[in-house]
Amino acid sequence: MAELTRREISQQDYERVQSSTEFGELRKRFRAFAFPMTVVFLVWYLLYVLMSAYATDFMSTKVLGNINVGLIFGLLQFVSTFVITAMYVRHSNKNTDPIADELRAQLEGDAAGARLEKGAKNA
Amino acid sequence: MPETPGEPVLNIAIFGAFVVLTLFITFRASRNNSTAADYYAAGRSFTGTQNGTAIAGDYLSAASFLGIAGAIAVNGYDGFLFSIGFLVAWLVALLLVAELLRNTGRFTMADVLSFRMRQGPVRMAAATSTLVVSIFYLLAQMAGAGGLVALLLGVSGAVAESAVVFVVGALMIAYVLIGGMRGTTWVQIVKATLLIIGALVMTVLVLAKFNFNLSSLLGSAAEAGSELEPGAAYGLNGTTKLDFISLALALVLGTAGLPHVLMRFYTVPTSKDARKSVVWAIWLIGGFYLLSLVLGYGAGALVGPETILASPGAVNSAAPLLAYELGGTILLGVISAVAFATILAVVAGLTITASASFAHDIYATVLKKGARTETSERDEVRVARITAVVIGAIAIVLGILVLRAGINIAFLVALAFAIAASANLPTILYTLFWKRFTTQGAVWSIYGGLIICVGLIIFSPVVSGDPAAVFPDTDFAWFPLKNPGLVSIPAAFLLGYLGSIMSKEKPNEAKYAELEVRSLTGAGAEAAVRH
């Protein structure tokens, strides 16, 4: 049953892992990408919104035929979203997944070990 | 143009075919629905790609299809903000929420929010805000169904329109009761595929009329009255500009707090699949919004804003009217059936979320004190099914009430986004990332955000004191902004902070250790159910 593994990892295990250097590194790598990047895309988005509201003359400047700066700026929001998505996937695959997988295997391996021991005692 | 474009009989036939197809799928998918993990989370057995498509299905609601196209056709550039805000918002979900939530929760948003806290008060608060957000969202979908029906069947009598809303509501209850999350997810996948193909075909047809020259499409749209420059809807004065910023904030911060979107992350086996789902959803949703830009300006150029506003479905009928203009009766029938399907599927997704939250959070945890046995779980699923019927009934009644209001559905959905961003997002982020967050902080932030946001909507020009308001003849609107996000979102963040630093209770550090380790490593996460 799916429920079993969850129970077996003890509170002490979690606290031990939380204070380990590997976990510290995982948290650092996760936050080092996610937090600044969130600031970047929010600022970039708000810049677009504020300029649409208050710099209407500039945003209405025609660039290519009827295509104006505002429209291009809006389309660039799509581009930046796609790019940040791809960057995040790359970052996770390369920098955080390996540590996360190892810690998970370690924790769930411990739990499986504890379960075996308990089983042996009962027998 | 005739009062009712197209053939009502043909429209109904195409729609009927979709219903038969999806009900068949739902029956096929319903064989394994005995446990709570099956009913709420489809046994966590969907792949990332499947779930990503279903997320796109959930997200590309009537608001995205009918609402955005209408907003761009009528308001031009200012309508474009909806698509950008709705899309960029996914980065919040991807970077900060999706995987961590999948790793720590089981079925509902409240699972994660109450993880480190005292269960009772936090679950109750989170379930309340889940119900409120879902019902607001339902309202928008029902308004869309009403508008579409008015346009397609030419029915304008209150009885006939109410009958159609009743049919939509009854069908959605059937999907949820029979199919559970698995059936609902399959309906979303089918519907998202049809919707994207439909939009793609229409986009190609629109562009073909302008020799695939975007600039000349924009030129004719501008001539017809769809503005290319910012300010048509929100550029009037200082207040409307603030309203634009308020709307923009609600859009970008709302997605990651929408309970029915969050619940989808539980239908995949691991957090890596949750990541894959979001990435796939971002591509599909972004692509769709690029198409809707062409559709919106296309409707402006080929149908014209005035004709759209004068039609029975008003601003929400831009896309179906454009379909009629491009491909006559058949395309109108197909596109309308797709739009109906969209509404039906999204409504089913919302219903299952709301009923899961009631049964799992309020009934099983708060009322039954969380005693977990084989029978209690079956009991919980039974309660969820009953709740689905009750919520279906509420949706039908509200749908009939809002039917005639004629408010843009994208705008209505934006109010649901504002509530989600105020009541849910601050607590989600604090829970995941702030060690000193406490039960009191969570409760203050959720109820505070909820009450401030809904309160400001009640006293806004959306409800009274405006010709386009729900009650145009009375005026108790002392709050000037139509979207309250600019005030309610920062207020909810502040309340979460103050509630925490002022609480006597110490934060539960041991539980935070568990949450942090589980969220980042996936250790101990709920695994897929094997049948």
Boltz contact constraints between the chains, C-beta under 6 A:
constraints:
  - contact:
      token1: [A, 2]
      token2: [B, 526]
      max_distance: 6.0
  - contact:
      token1: [A, 2]
      token2: [B, 527]
      max_distance: 6.0
  - contact:
      token1: [A, 6]
      token2: [B, 524]
      max_distance: 6.0
  - contact:
      token1: [A, 9]
      token2: [B, 524]
      max_distance: 6.0
  - contact:
      token1: [A, 11]
      token2: [B, 510]
      max_distance: 6.0
  - contact:
      token1: [A, 14]
      token2: [B, 513]
      max_distance: 6.0
  - contact:
      token1: [A, 14]
      token2: [B, 514]
      max_distance: 6.0
  - contact:
      token1: [A, 14]
      token2: [B, 517]
      max_distance: 6.0
  - contact:
      token1: [A, 15]
      token2: [B, 513]
      max_distance: 6.0
  - contact:
      token1: [A, 17]
      token2: [B, 517]
      max_distance: 6.0
  - contact:
      token1: [A, 18]
      token2: [B, 513]
      max_distance: 6.0
  - contact:
      token1: [A, 18]
      token2: [B, 516]
      max_distance: 6.0
  - contact:
      token1: [A, 18]
      token2: [B, 517]
      max_distance: 6.0
  - contact:
      token1: [A, 26]
      token2: [B, 520]
      max_distance: 6.0
  - contact:
      token1: [A, 34]
      token2: [B, 95]
      max_distance: 6.0
  - contact:
      token1: [A, 34]
      token2: [B, 96]
      max_distance: 6.0
  - contact:
      token1: [A, 38]
      token2: [B, 95]
      max_distance: 6.0
  - contact:
      token1: [A, 41]
      token2: [B, 91]
      max_distance: 6.0
  - contact:
      token1: [A, 45]
      token2: [B, 88]
      max_distance: 6.0
  - contact:
      token1: [A, 45]
      token2: [B, 252]
      max_distance: 6.0
  - contact:
      token1: [A, 49]
      token2: [B, 245]
      max_distance: 6.0
  - contact:
      token1: [A, 49]
      token2: [B, 248]
      max_distance: 6.0
  - contact:
      token1: [A, 52]
      token2: [B, 230]
      max_distance: 6.0
  - contact:
      token1: [A, 53]
      token2: [B, 241]
      max_distance: 6.0
  - contact:
      token1: [A, 53]
      token2: [B, 244]
      max_distance: 6.0
  - contact:
      token1: [A, 56]
      token2: [B, 230]
      max_distance: 6.0
  - contact:
      token1: [A, 56]
      token2: [B, 231]
      max_distance: 6.0
  - contact:
      token1: [A, 59]
      token2: [B, 230]
      max_distance: 6.0
  - contact:
      token1: [A, 60]
      token2: [B, 229]
      max_distance: 6.0
  - contact:
      token1: [A, 65]
      token2: [B, 215]
      max_distance: 6.0
  - contact:
      token1: [A, 66]
      token2: [B, 215]
      max_distance: 6.0
  - contact:
      token1: [A, 66]
      token2: [B, 218]
      max_distance: 6.0
  - contact:
      token1: [A, 66]
      token2: [B, 219]
      max_distance: 6.0
  - contact:
      token1: [A, 67]
      token2: [B, 215]
      max_distance: 6.0
  - contact:
      token1: [A, 70]
      token2: [B, 77]
      max_distance: 6.0
  - contact:
      token1: [A, 70]
      token2: [B, 230]
      max_distance: 6.0
  - contact:
      token1: [A, 74]
      token2: [B, 80]
      max_distance: 6.0
  - contact:
      token1: [A, 74]
      token2: [B, 84]
      max_distance: 6.0
  - contact:
      token1: [A, 77]
      token2: [B, 84]
      max_distance: 6.0
  - contact:
      token1: [A, 77]
      token2: [B, 88]
      max_distance: 6.0
  - contact:
      token1: [A, 78]
      token2: [B, 286]
      max_distance: 6.0
  - contact:
      token1: [A, 81]
      token2: [B, 87]
      max_distance: 6.0
  - contact:
      token1: [A, 81]
      token2: [B, 88]
      max_distance: 6.0
  - contact:
      token1: [A, 84]
      token2: [B, 91]
      max_distance: 6.0
  - contact:
      token1: [A, 85]
      token2: [B, 279]
      max_distance: 6.0
  - contact:
      token1: [A, 85]
      token2: [B, 282]
      max_distance: 6.0
  - contact:
      token1: [A, 89]
      token2: [B, 279]
      max_distance: 6.0
  - contact:
      token1: [A, 100]
      token2: [B, 521]
      max_distance: 6.0
  - contact:
      token1: [A, 103]
      token2: [B, 521]
      max_distance: 6.0
  - contact:
      token1: [A, 104]
      token2: [B, 521]
      max_distance: 6.0
  - contact:
      token1: [A, 104]
      token2: [B, 522]
      max_distance: 6.0
  - contact:
      token1: [A, 104]
      token2: [B, 523]
      max_distance: 6.0
  - contact:
      token1: [A, 107]
      token2: [B, 523]
      max_distance: 6.0
  - contact:
      token1: [A, 108]
      token2: [B, 523]
      max_distance: 6.0
